[in-house]
Amino acid sequence: MSKAAMDAFTRNLAIELAPFGIRANSVRPGLTMSNLARHDITDEEFFKKMMTLFGNENPSGRNGTPQDVANAVSFLASDKSSYITGQDIVIDGGRFIRY
């Protein structure tokens, strides 16, 4: 429900701000190899095994990195995306396209 609310908020914000030349998009990263992915995991060996398992299950064959997310945000902030607004960009390597 919260994802649907965020999508609706992004689209409505885009409509409201478009007349002022302001674009509004949201970014939804999947599992990303970062400290946040660790939560309470202190066992480094277990963490690596878990990340390998998740990466192998991903259609892209790997987990995302903070740089993957940064690249998408950088693109959205650039003039290269000047005609993109009201979109939710999912950065998950295709993980959920099968579901």
C-alpha positions as CSV (number, residue, x, y, z in Angstrom):
1,M,0.0,0.0,0.0
2,S,2.8,2.4,0.8
3,K,4.4,1.8,-2.6
4,A,1.1,2.6,-4.3
5,A,0.8,5.8,-2.2
6,M,4.4,6.8,-3.2
7,D,3.6,6.2,-6.9
8,A,0.5,8.3,-6.7
9,F,2.3,11.0,-4.8
10,T,5.1,11.1,-7.4
11,R,2.6,11.3,-10.3
12,N,0.5,14.0,-8.7
13,L,3.6,16.0,-7.7
14,A,4.8,15.8,-11.4
15,I,1.5,17.1,-12.6
16,E,1.4,20.0,-10.1
17,L,5.1,21.0,-10.8
18,A,5.2,20.6,-14.5
19,P,4.0,24.1,-15.3
20,F,7.0,25.4,-13.4
21,G,9.5,23.3,-15.4
22,I,10.1,21.0,-12.4
23,R,10.2,17.2,-12.8
24,A,9.3,14.8,-10.1
25,N,10.4,11.1,-10.1
26,S,11.0,8.5,-7.5
27,V,13.7,5.9,-7.2
28,R,13.0,2.4,-5.7
29,P,16.3,0.5,-5.2
30,G,16.2,-3.3,-4.7
31,L,18.7,-5.1,-2.5
32,T,21.9,-3.1,-2.6
33,M,25.3,-4.2,-1.4
34,S,25.6,-1.5,1.3
35,N,25.9,-1.3,5.1
36,L,22.2,-0.9,5.2
37,A,21.7,-4.4,3.7
38,R,23.5,-5.8,6.8
39,H,20.9,-4.8,9.3
40,D,22.0,-6.7,12.4
41,I,24.2,-9.2,10.6
42,T,27.6,-9.3,12.2
43,D,28.8,-12.6,10.8
44,E,30.8,-11.5,7.7
45,E,30.8,-15.1,6.3
46,F,27.0,-15.4,6.6
47,F,26.5,-12.0,5.0
48,K,28.7,-12.9,2.0
49,K,26.9,-16.2,1.5
50,M,23.5,-14.5,1.7
51,M,24.5,-11.8,-0.8
52,T,25.9,-14.5,-3.2
53,L,22.6,-16.4,-3.0
54,F,20.5,-13.3,-3.7
55,G,22.8,-12.2,-6.5
56,N,22.6,-15.6,-8.2
57,E,18.8,-15.5,-8.0
58,N,18.7,-12.1,-9.7
59,P,18.2,-12.2,-13.5
60,S,21.2,-9.8,-13.8
61,G,23.4,-12.3,-11.9
62,R,24.5,-9.9,-9.3
63,N,23.3,-7.6,-6.5
64,G,23.0,-3.9,-6.9
65,T,25.6,-1.4,-5.7
66,P,25.3,2.1,-4.3
67,Q,26.9,3.2,-7.6
68,D,24.0,1.6,-9.6
69,V,21.5,3.8,-7.6
70,A,23.7,6.9,-7.9
71,N,23.9,6.4,-11.7
72,A,20.1,6.4,-12.0
73,V,19.7,9.4,-9.7
74,S,22.4,11.2,-11.7
75,F,20.6,10.5,-14.9
76,L,17.3,11.7,-13.5
77,A,19.0,14.9,-12.3
78,S,20.5,15.6,-15.7
79,D,19.1,17.2,-18.8
80,K,19.2,13.7,-20.5
81,S,16.0,12.9,-18.6
82,S,14.3,16.2,-19.4
83,Y,11.2,14.5,-20.7
84,I,10.8,12.1,-17.9
85,T,8.5,13.0,-15.0
86,G,6.0,11.2,-12.7
87,Q,7.9,7.9,-13.0
88,D,9.0,5.4,-10.4
89,I,12.4,4.0,-11.4
90,V,13.0,0.5,-10.0
91,I,16.7,-0.4,-9.7
92,D,16.7,-4.1,-9.0
93,G,18.5,-5.8,-11.9
94,G,15.2,-7.3,-12.9
95,R,14.7,-9.2,-9.7
96,F,10.9,-8.8,-9.5
97,I,10.0,-9.0,-13.2
98,R,9.3,-12.7,-12.8
99,Y,6.7,-12.2,-10.1
